[in-house]
Amino acid sequence: MMNHNQIDTSKDPEPIRLFKSDFLEFFTHISPITVVIIWLPVVIFLLYYGTIDPLNQELWWVVPVGFITGLLLWTPSEYLLHRFLFHFKAKNPWQERLSFLFHGVHHAQPQCKTRLVMPPAVSIPMALLFYGLFYVVIGVLFRSPHWVNPIVAGFMLGYLIYDITHYATHHFPMKSGYLKFLKRYHMQHHYKTPNQRFGVSTAIWDKIFGTYPD
């Protein structure tokens, strides 16, 4: 892993190199189109799989209600992941390098187009982890496995919306209405209050948890 020098690289057109290995470095760059190509079919498959569940065919409302529930569950997850995982406070040099690799590089070069959405090397393991978590809690503890796929489908669509919104706040005009607010809100997170404004697709959880500036 490459070490990061404490210099201003925010306007450097050349992306910061994270690994000496060209093979590893390749996986740190990703287009937002790739995220859509990977995750939208997964969302569709999970919804389809939910609709063919015999119990869900009897209880037709489970799929739409589960889907909306998963979509809503993403928003606090987005906030908590950004605040406590992406911005975790490093206590030693090894943690500092890991923090920079995971999210610090984005703050060092916030306009780097190939590092604005989560690479599959990170997003796929996290998706599997969340699916397992939903299955254990909903499918095993609450004994309602027929709810799992619709909820995960909504949750993953929420993640997809988050990733595309994040890219848009950096590179799309977003000149009016709520989109203008989101762009300004996220730019203020980068350039004014890096320890506040952790929401990307919504500011509601910043207000709830006290990280919305006065």
C-alpha positions as CSV (number, residue, x, y, z in Angstrom):
1,M,0.0,0.0,0.0
2,M,1.3,3.5,-0.9
3,N,1.7,6.0,1.9
4,H,-0.1,9.3,1.7
5,N,1.9,12.5,2.1
6,Q,0.1,15.3,3.8
7,I,-0.2,17.7,0.8
8,D,-3.1,19.3,-1.0
9,T,-3.9,17.0,-3.9
10,S,-7.6,18.1,-4.3
11,K,-6.9,19.9,-7.6
12,D,-4.3,17.4,-8.9
13,P,-5.7,15.9,-12.2
14,E,-3.7,12.7,-11.7
15,P,-5.4,10.3,-9.2
16,I,-3.5,9.5,-6.1
17,R,-1.9,6.0,-6.4
18,L,-2.9,3.7,-3.6
19,F,-1.0,0.6,-4.4
20,K,2.4,-0.1,-5.9
21,S,0.8,-3.1,-7.7
22,D,-0.9,-2.2,-11.0
23,F,-3.3,-5.2,-10.5
24,L,-4.5,-3.9,-7.1
25,E,-4.5,-0.3,-8.3
26,F,-6.9,-1.2,-11.1
27,F,-9.6,-2.3,-8.6
28,T,-9.5,1.1,-6.9
29,H,-11.1,2.8,-9.9
30,I,-14.7,2.4,-11.0
31,S,-17.3,4.1,-13.3
32,P,-20.8,4.8,-11.9
33,I,-22.2,2.8,-14.9
34,T,-20.5,-0.3,-13.5
35,V,-22.4,0.1,-10.2
36,V,-25.7,0.2,-12.1
37,I,-24.7,-2.8,-14.3
38,I,-23.8,-4.9,-11.2
39,W,-26.5,-4.0,-8.7
40,L,-29.7,-3.2,-10.7
41,P,-30.0,-6.8,-11.9
42,V,-29.5,-8.0,-8.4
43,V,-32.4,-5.8,-7.2
44,I,-34.6,-7.1,-10.0
45,F,-33.7,-10.7,-9.3
46,L,-34.4,-10.3,-5.6
47,L,-37.8,-8.8,-6.3
48,Y,-38.6,-11.5,-8.8
49,Y,-37.5,-14.2,-6.3
50,G,-39.7,-12.6,-3.7
51,T,-42.8,-12.6,-6.0
52,I,-42.5,-16.3,-6.8
53,D,-42.4,-17.2,-3.1
54,P,-45.6,-19.2,-2.5
55,L,-46.3,-17.3,0.7
56,N,-45.8,-13.9,-0.9
57,Q,-48.2,-14.9,-3.7
58,E,-50.8,-15.4,-1.0
59,L,-49.8,-12.2,0.9
60,W,-49.3,-10.0,-2.2
61,W,-48.5,-6.9,-0.1
62,V,-45.4,-8.4,1.4
63,V,-43.2,-7.6,-1.6
64,P,-44.1,-3.9,-2.0
65,V,-44.1,-3.3,1.7
66,G,-40.8,-5.1,2.2
67,F,-39.3,-3.3,-0.7
68,I,-40.2,0.1,0.7
69,T,-39.1,-0.9,4.1
70,G,-35.7,-1.9,2.8
71,L,-35.4,1.4,0.9
72,L,-36.2,3.4,4.0
73,L,-33.7,1.3,6.1
74,W,-30.9,2.3,3.8
75,T,-31.0,6.0,4.8
76,P,-29.9,5.5,8.4
77,S,-27.4,2.9,7.3
78,E,-26.0,5.4,4.8
79,Y,-25.6,7.9,7.6
80,L,-24.1,5.4,10.1
81,L,-21.7,3.9,7.6
82,H,-20.4,7.3,6.5
83,R,-20.1,8.7,10.0
84,F,-18.6,5.8,11.9
85,L,-17.0,3.6,9.3
86,F,-15.8,6.0,6.6
87,H,-14.8,8.6,9.2
88,F,-13.6,6.4,12.0
89,K,-10.9,8.0,14.1
90,A,-7.6,6.3,13.5
91,K,-5.4,5.7,16.5
92,N,-2.2,4.5,14.9
93,P,-0.4,4.7,11.6
94,W,-1.8,1.4,10.3
95,Q,-5.4,2.6,10.9
96,E,-4.5,5.9,9.3
97,R,-3.4,4.1,6.1
98,L,-6.5,2.0,6.2
99,S,-8.8,5.0,6.7
100,F,-7.1,6.8,3.8
101,L,-7.5,3.8,1.5
102,F,-11.1,3.4,2.5
103,H,-12.4,7.0,2.4
104,G,-9.7,9.5,3.0
105,V,-8.5,9.4,-0.6
106,H,-11.9,10.7,-1.6
107,H,-11.5,13.7,0.7
108,A,-8.0,14.3,-0.6
109,Q,-9.3,14.3,-4.2
110,P,-13.1,14.8,-4.0
111,Q,-13.5,15.4,-7.7
112,C,-11.7,12.3,-8.9
113,K,-14.3,10.7,-11.2
114,T,-13.2,7.1,-10.8
115,R,-13.3,7.1,-7.0
116,L,-16.8,8.4,-6.3
117,V,-18.7,5.1,-6.1
118,M,-17.8,2.1,-4.1
119,P,-15.6,-0.5,-6.0
120,P,-17.0,-4.0,-6.2
121,A,-14.1,-5.3,-4.2
122,V,-15.7,-3.5,-1.2
123,S,-19.4,-3.4,-2.1
124,I,-19.8,-7.1,-2.9
125,P,-18.5,-8.3,0.5
126,M,-20.5,-5.7,2.3
127,A,-23.6,-6.7,0.3
128,L,-23.1,-10.3,1.3
129,L,-22.6,-9.2,4.9
130,F,-25.8,-7.2,5.0
131,Y,-27.8,-10.0,3.3
132,G,-26.6,-12.4,6.0
133,L,-27.5,-9.9,8.7
134,F,-31.0,-9.5,7.3
135,Y,-31.4,-13.2,6.9
136,V,-30.4,-13.9,10.5
137,V,-32.5,-11.2,12.0
138,I,-35.6,-11.4,9.8
139,G,-35.5,-14.9,8.5
140,V,-34.2,-16.7,11.6
141,L,-35.0,-14.6,14.6
142,F,-38.4,-13.3,13.4
143,R,-39.1,-16.5,11.4
144,S,-40.1,-14.6,8.3
145,P,-37.7,-15.6,5.5
146,H,-40.2,-14.6,2.8
147,W,-39.6,-10.9,3.8
148,V,-35.8,-11.1,3.3
149,N,-35.5,-10.8,-0.5
150,P,-38.0,-7.9,-0.9
151,I,-36.3,-5.9,2.0
152,V,-32.8,-6.6,0.7
153,A,-33.9,-5.5,-2.8
154,G,-35.1,-2.2,-1.4
155,F,-32.0,-1.8,0.7
156,M,-29.8,-2.4,-2.3
157,L,-31.7,0.1,-4.5
158,G,-31.2,2.6,-1.7
159,Y,-27.5,2.0,-1.9
160,L,-27.6,2.3,-5.7
161,I,-29.4,5.7,-5.4
162,Y,-26.9,6.8,-2.8
163,D,-23.9,6.0,-5.0
164,I,-25.4,7.7,-8.1
165,T,-26.4,10.7,-6.0
166,H,-22.9,10.9,-4.6
167,Y,-21.4,10.9,-8.0
168,A,-24.0,13.5,-9.2
169,T,-23.2,15.9,-6.3
170,H,-19.7,16.1,-7.5
171,H,-20.1,16.2,-11.3
172,F,-23.8,17.0,-12.3
173,P,-25.1,20.7,-12.3
174,M,-28.1,20.0,-9.9
175,K,-29.2,23.7,-10.1
176,S,-32.6,23.6,-8.6
177,G,-34.8,22.2,-5.8
178,Y,-33.9,19.4,-3.6
179,L,-31.0,18.3,-5.9
180,K,-29.4,21.7,-5.5
181,F,-29.7,21.4,-1.7
182,L,-28.0,17.9,-1.8
183,K,-25.2,19.1,-3.9
184,R,-24.5,22.2,-1.7
185,Y,-25.0,20.1,1.4
186,H,-22.4,17.5,0.4
187,M,-19.9,20.1,-0.9
188,Q,-20.1,21.7,2.5
189,H,-19.3,18.4,4.1
190,H,-16.1,18.3,2.0
191,Y,-15.0,21.9,2.2
192,K,-16.5,23.3,5.4
193,T,-17.7,20.7,7.9
194,P,-16.0,17.3,7.3
195,N,-17.2,16.1,10.8
196,Q,-20.8,17.0,10.1
197,R,-23.3,16.6,7.2
198,F,-22.8,12.9,6.8
199,G,-26.0,12.3,4.9
200,V,-25.7,12.2,1.1
201,S,-29.2,11.4,-0.2
202,T,-30.9,13.0,2.8
203,A,-30.1,15.3,5.7
204,I,-32.7,13.9,8.1
205,W,-30.4,11.7,10.1
206,D,-27.9,14.5,10.6
207,K,-30.8,16.4,12.2
208,I,-31.8,13.5,14.3
209,F,-28.2,12.7,15.5
210,G,-27.0,16.3,16.0
211,T,-24.6,16.5,13.1
212,Y,-26.6,19.1,11.2
213,P,-24.9,22.5,11.7
214,D,-26.8,25.3,13.4
